[in-house]
């Protein structure tokens, strides 16, 4: 997960930074709670492949990654569609689909990420407001009154900046650092992903799955059928923070750790009572679900409760409670981890 630093004097400079700042730290523990493992933990991270499209070219294409796992992305009339086939942890072959009208999809993409033009407009307002405020109060109130008026403009500017970023799925953190607001993205996409979640629910009813099996089915989809690749930090003139919103991920066919986490959490949010948190470690992002840990499960604590870790990144096939070897090392590292609730 990546972000950008906004310079106070010139707001259109983009810089790479760590995903979640100290301001995001709602809960931090320096030690990882691990129950006695019943088996080895597999590494989940993957190197980038470079065969995905980044230019929104939805010419029909089909990709098969592993036995029983495939994705097909295509146009059908005025709609864009994606079909995914995968194997869940019950060893059942499952298929789901997702579609959006192309006109709705274009509006959807425009609502995520900010442009240099957006910031330039805001900067222009700021400069004009500063000049007007100074001219209005200094002749009568002097320099002190002018400085107070400028401070009020800066406060309004900060409010408008935060509102702009919030409207685009981003947030301003400490150090003028812009980051993707993953909990916000999850919340905004819950309704969009509900049909896909209900498709998984239908399969669960037909096959008499337990709640854990439903979670596993959604996780298998995101881990294995959605390929691992890092989205570009700028796409179609918009600064994205290197994260795609879930609809873009499904109709693009790939994403990285934070992108896939937002997708999985958005799907799971359709089930009432599902409590989830995002978990950030240096250079990586995953999530955890509220349930009592079983034997071998790796979990974190948030507000005194255990949350079992889930590794959406893939391509490794890791059940809830299992994460990659490198992720385990990061969680247990000196910097610890940071937790933020999705709901």
C-alpha positions as CSV (number, residue, x, y, z in Angstrom):
1,X,0.0,0.0,0.0
2,X,1.4,3.4,-1.0
3,X,0.6,7.0,-0.4
4,X,1.7,10.5,-1.3
5,X,3.1,13.5,0.6
6,X,1.4,16.8,-0.1
7,X,3.7,19.8,0.4
8,X,2.0,22.6,2.2
9,X,3.2,25.2,-0.3
10,X,2.6,23.2,-3.5
11,X,0.1,20.4,-3.4
12,X,0.7,18.5,-6.6
13,X,4.0,16.8,-5.7
14,X,3.5,13.1,-5.3
15,X,6.0,11.0,-3.3
16,X,6.1,7.4,-2.2
17,X,5.5,6.7,1.5
18,X,4.6,3.9,3.9
19,X,1.1,2.8,3.9
20,X,-0.3,3.6,7.3
21,X,1.0,6.4,9.4
22,X,1.0,6.7,13.2
23,X,-2.3,8.6,13.0
24,X,-4.0,5.4,11.8
25,X,-2.8,3.4,14.7
26,X,-6.0,2.6,16.6
27,X,-4.4,-0.3,18.4
28,X,-0.8,-1.5,18.3
29,X,0.9,-4.5,19.8
30,X,4.5,-5.4,19.4
31,X,4.1,-9.1,19.7
32,X,2.2,-11.5,17.6
33,X,-0.1,-14.0,19.4
34,X,0.4,-17.4,17.9
35,X,-1.2,-20.6,19.1
36,X,0.9,-23.8,18.7
37,X,1.0,-24.4,14.9
38,X,-0.3,-27.7,13.6
39,X,1.5,-27.3,10.3
40,X,3.9,-25.2,8.4
41,X,2.9,-21.7,7.3
42,X,3.3,-21.0,3.6
43,X,4.6,-17.8,2.1
44,X,1.8,-15.8,0.4
45,X,3.6,-13.1,-1.4
46,X,4.2,-13.2,-5.1
47,X,6.4,-11.4,-7.6
48,X,4.6,-9.2,-10.1
49,X,3.5,-10.6,-13.4
50,X,3.2,-8.2,-16.2
51,X,0.5,-9.6,-18.4
52,X,-2.4,-7.5,-17.1
53,X,-4.0,-4.5,-18.8
54,X,-3.7,-1.1,-17.2
55,X,-5.4,0.9,-19.9
56,X,-9.0,-0.1,-19.3
57,X,-9.0,-2.1,-22.5
58,X,-11.7,-4.7,-22.0
59,X,-11.3,-6.7,-25.1
60,X,-12.4,-10.2,-24.3
61,X,-9.7,-12.2,-22.7
62,X,-9.4,-15.3,-20.6
63,X,-6.6,-16.3,-18.3
64,X,-6.0,-19.6,-16.6
65,X,-3.6,-19.5,-13.8
66,X,-3.7,-22.9,-12.1
67,X,-5.8,-26.1,-12.4
68,X,-9.4,-25.2,-11.7
69,X,-8.7,-21.5,-11.5
70,X,-9.5,-19.0,-14.3
71,X,-10.8,-15.6,-15.1
72,X,-12.6,-14.2,-18.2
73,X,-13.1,-10.5,-18.6
74,X,-15.2,-9.3,-21.5
75,X,-17.8,-6.9,-22.9
76,X,-21.4,-7.9,-23.4
77,X,-23.5,-5.2,-24.9
78,X,-23.2,-2.1,-22.8
79,X,-21.8,-4.0,-19.8
80,X,-18.4,-5.0,-18.7
81,X,-18.2,-8.5,-17.1
82,X,-15.9,-10.8,-15.3
83,X,-16.2,-14.5,-14.6
84,X,-14.0,-16.3,-12.1
85,X,-13.6,-20.0,-11.5
86,X,-11.6,-21.3,-8.5
87,X,-11.3,-24.1,-5.9
88,X,-12.3,-23.4,-2.4
89,X,-10.9,-24.9,0.8
90,X,-13.6,-27.6,0.7
91,X,-12.0,-28.7,-2.6
92,X,-15.2,-27.7,-4.5
93,X,-15.0,-26.0,-7.9
94,X,-16.9,-22.7,-7.7
95,X,-17.7,-19.9,-10.3
96,X,-18.9,-16.4,-9.8
97,X,-19.5,-13.4,-12.0
98,X,-19.5,-9.6,-11.7
99,X,-20.8,-6.9,-14.1
100,X,-21.3,-3.2,-14.3
101,X,-22.8,-1.0,-17.1
102,X,-19.9,0.7,-18.8
103,X,-21.4,4.2,-18.1
104,X,-21.7,3.4,-14.4
105,X,-18.2,2.0,-14.4
106,X,-16.7,5.2,-15.8
107,X,-18.5,7.2,-13.1
108,X,-17.3,4.8,-10.5
109,X,-13.6,5.2,-11.6
110,X,-13.9,9.0,-11.6
111,X,-15.0,8.9,-8.0
112,X,-11.7,7.4,-6.8
113,X,-8.3,9.1,-6.7
114,X,-7.5,12.8,-7.1
115,X,-6.0,14.8,-10.0
116,X,-3.4,17.6,-10.1
117,X,-6.2,19.7,-11.5
118,X,-8.3,19.1,-8.4
119,X,-5.5,20.4,-6.2
120,X,-4.6,23.3,-8.5
121,X,-8.2,24.5,-8.2
122,X,-8.0,24.2,-4.5
123,X,-4.7,26.0,-4.4
124,X,-6.1,28.8,-6.5
125,X,-9.0,29.3,-4.1
126,X,-6.6,29.3,-1.2
127,X,-4.4,32.0,-2.8
128,X,-7.4,34.2,-3.7
129,X,-8.9,33.8,-0.3
130,X,-5.7,34.8,1.4
131,X,-5.3,37.9,-0.6
132,X,-9.0,38.9,-0.1
133,X,-8.8,38.2,3.6
134,X,-5.7,40.3,4.1
135,X,-7.0,43.2,2.1
136,X,-10.3,43.2,4.0
137,X,-9.0,43.3,7.5
138,X,-5.5,44.8,7.6
139,X,-6.6,48.4,6.8
140,X,-8.8,48.5,10.0
141,X,-7.3,45.8,12.2
142,X,-3.6,45.9,11.4
143,X,-1.2,43.0,10.9
144,X,-2.4,41.0,13.8
145,X,-5.9,40.9,12.4
146,X,-4.5,40.0,9.0
147,X,-2.6,37.1,10.4
148,X,-5.7,35.8,12.2
149,X,-7.7,36.1,8.9
150,X,-5.0,34.1,7.1
151,X,-5.1,31.4,9.8
152,X,-8.8,31.1,9.3
153,X,-8.3,30.7,5.5
154,X,-5.7,27.9,6.2
155,X,-8.2,26.2,8.5
156,X,-10.9,26.3,5.7
157,X,-8.4,25.1,3.2
158,X,-7.5,22.1,5.3
159,X,-11.2,21.3,5.7
160,X,-11.8,21.5,2.0
161,X,-8.7,19.4,1.2
162,X,-9.8,16.7,3.6
163,X,-13.3,16.8,2.2
164,X,-12.0,16.4,-1.4
165,X,-9.7,13.5,-0.5
166,X,-12.5,11.8,1.5
167,X,-14.8,12.1,-1.5
168,X,-12.2,10.2,-3.5
169,X,-11.5,7.4,-1.1
170,X,-8.3,9.1,0.3
171,X,-7.3,10.6,3.6
172,X,-4.8,13.2,4.8
173,X,-2.6,11.8,7.6
174,X,0.2,13.2,9.8
175,X,3.0,14.9,7.9
176,X,0.6,16.0,5.1
177,X,0.7,12.4,3.8
178,X,-2.1,11.2,1.6
179,X,-3.1,7.6,1.9
180,X,-5.9,5.3,0.7
181,X,-8.6,5.1,3.2
182,X,-9.2,1.4,3.1
183,X,-12.0,1.2,5.7
184,X,-13.9,3.9,3.8
185,X,-13.4,2.1,0.5
186,X,-14.7,-1.1,2.0
187,X,-17.8,0.7,3.3
188,X,-18.5,2.4,0.0
189,X,-18.3,-0.8,-2.0
190,X,-20.4,-3.1,0.2
191,X,-23.5,-2.5,-1.8
192,X,-21.7,-2.9,-5.1
193,X,-20.3,-6.3,-4.0
194,X,-23.5,-7.6,-2.5
195,X,-24.6,-9.5,-5.6
196,X,-21.3,-11.4,-5.7
197,X,-21.6,-12.1,-1.9
198,X,-25.1,-13.4,-2.4
199,X,-23.9,-15.7,-5.2
200,X,-21.5,-17.2,-2.7
201,X,-24.3,-17.4,-0.2
202,X,-26.4,-19.4,-2.6
203,X,-23.7,-21.9,-3.2
204,X,-23.2,-22.1,0.6
205,X,-26.8,-23.0,1.1
206,X,-26.8,-25.5,-1.7
207,X,-23.7,-27.2,-0.3
208,X,-24.6,-26.8,3.4
209,X,-21.5,-24.7,4.1
210,X,-20.8,-23.3,7.5
211,X,-20.0,-19.7,8.0
212,X,-16.3,-20.5,8.0
213,X,-16.7,-22.2,4.6
214,X,-18.3,-19.0,3.2
215,X,-15.4,-16.9,4.3
216,X,-13.0,-19.5,2.8
217,X,-14.8,-19.4,-0.5
218,X,-14.5,-15.6,-0.7
219,X,-10.9,-15.8,0.4
220,X,-10.1,-18.5,-2.2
221,X,-11.6,-16.3,-5.0
222,X,-9.5,-13.3,-4.0
223,X,-6.3,-15.3,-3.4
224,X,-6.2,-17.4,-6.4
225,X,-8.5,-16.3,-9.2
226,X,-7.6,-12.6,-8.9
227,X,-4.0,-12.4,-9.9
228,X,-1.3,-10.6,-7.9
229,X,0.1,-7.4,-9.4
230,X,0.7,-3.9,-8.1
231,X,-1.6,-1.2,-9.5
232,X,0.0,1.9,-10.9
233,X,0.1,5.0,-8.6
234,X,-1.4,7.2,-11.3
235,X,-4.0,6.0,-13.7
236,X,-6.0,8.0,-16.2
237,X,-4.6,11.2,-14.6
238,X,-5.7,10.3,-11.1
239,X,-3.4,9.7,-8.2
240,X,-4.7,6.4,-6.7
241,X,-2.1,5.7,-4.0
242,X,-1.4,2.4,-5.8
243,X,-4.8,0.9,-4.8
244,X,-7.7,-0.1,-7.0
245,X,-11.3,0.0,-5.6
246,X,-13.0,-3.4,-5.7
247,X,-15.0,-2.9,-8.9
248,X,-11.8,-1.9,-10.8
249,X,-10.1,-5.0,-9.3
250,X,-12.8,-7.4,-10.4
251,X,-13.0,-5.9,-14.0
252,X,-9.2,-5.7,-14.2
253,X,-8.4,-9.2,-12.9
254,X,-5.6,-8.3,-10.5
255,X,-4.5,-6.3,-7.5
256,X,-1.9,-6.3,-4.7
257,X,-2.2,-6.9,-1.0
258,X,-4.2,-3.8,0.1
259,X,-6.3,-3.9,-3.1
260,X,-7.3,-7.5,-2.6
261,X,-7.9,-6.9,1.1
262,X,-10.4,-4.1,0.3
263,X,-12.1,-6.5,-2.2
264,X,-12.4,-9.3,0.3
265,X,-13.6,-7.1,3.1
266,X,-16.1,-5.6,0.8
267,X,-17.5,-9.0,-0.1
268,X,-17.6,-10.2,3.5
269,X,-19.3,-7.0,4.7
270,X,-22.6,-8.3,3.3
271,X,-23.0,-10.7,6.2
272,X,-24.4,-9.1,9.3
273,X,-22.2,-9.7,12.4
274,X,-19.0,-10.0,10.4
275,X,-16.4,-7.9,12.3
276,X,-13.2,-7.2,10.5
277,X,-10.1,-5.2,10.9
278,X,-7.3,-4.2,8.6
279,X,-3.7,-5.0,9.7
280,X,-0.8,-3.0,8.4
281,X,2.9,-4.1,8.7
282,X,5.8,-2.4,7.0
283,X,5.2,-2.7,3.2
284,X,2.3,-5.0,3.5
285,X,-1.4,-5.0,4.3
286,X,-3.8,-7.8,5.3
287,X,-6.9,-8.3,7.5
288,X,-8.4,-10.3,10.3
289,X,-11.9,-11.5,11.2
290,X,-13.4,-11.7,14.6
291,X,-13.6,-15.3,15.8
292,X,-12.0,-17.5,18.4
293,X,-8.7,-18.8,17.2
294,X,-8.4,-22.5,16.5
295,X,-5.3,-24.6,16.9
296,X,-2.5,-23.2,14.9
297,X,-4.4,-20.0,14.0
298,X,-2.4,-16.8,13.9
299,X,-4.3,-13.9,15.4
300,X,-4.1,-10.3,16.6
301,X,-5.9,-8.6,19.5
302,X,-8.0,-5.5,19.1
303,X,-9.8,-3.9,22.0
304,X,-9.3,-7.1,24.0
305,X,-10.8,-9.5,21.4
306,X,-9.1,-12.0,19.1
307,X,-9.2,-11.5,15.4
308,X,-7.9,-14.4,13.2
309,X,-5.6,-13.2,10.4
310,X,-6.6,-13.6,6.8
311,X,-4.0,-13.2,3.9
312,X,-5.8,-12.1,0.7
313,X,-2.7,-11.3,-1.3
314,X,-2.2,-14.8,-2.8
315,X,-1.3,-16.6,-4.9
316,X,-0.7,-19.0,-2.1
317,X,-3.9,-20.9,-1.0
318,X,-4.0,-20.0,2.7
319,X,-7.0,-20.7,4.9
320,X,-8.1,-18.2,7.6
321,X,-5.6,-18.3,10.4
322,X,-2.6,-18.9,8.0
323,X,-0.4,-16.2,6.6
324,X,2.8,-16.1,4.6
325,X,6.2,-16.7,6.2
326,X,7.3,-13.2,5.4
327,X,4.1,-11.8,6.8
328,X,4.6,-13.7,10.1
329,X,8.1,-12.2,10.4
330,X,6.8,-8.7,9.8
331,X,4.0,-9.1,12.4
332,X,6.5,-10.3,15.0
333,X,9.1,-7.6,14.0
334,X,10.3,-4.7,16.1
335,X,7.9,-2.3,14.4
336,X,4.9,-4.4,15.3
337,X,1.6,-3.9,13.4
338,X,-1.2,-1.4,13.3
339,X,-4.9,-2.2,13.3
340,X,-7.9,-0.3,12.0
341,X,-11.5,-1.5,12.1
342,X,-13.4,-1.8,8.9
343,X,-16.8,-1.2,10.6
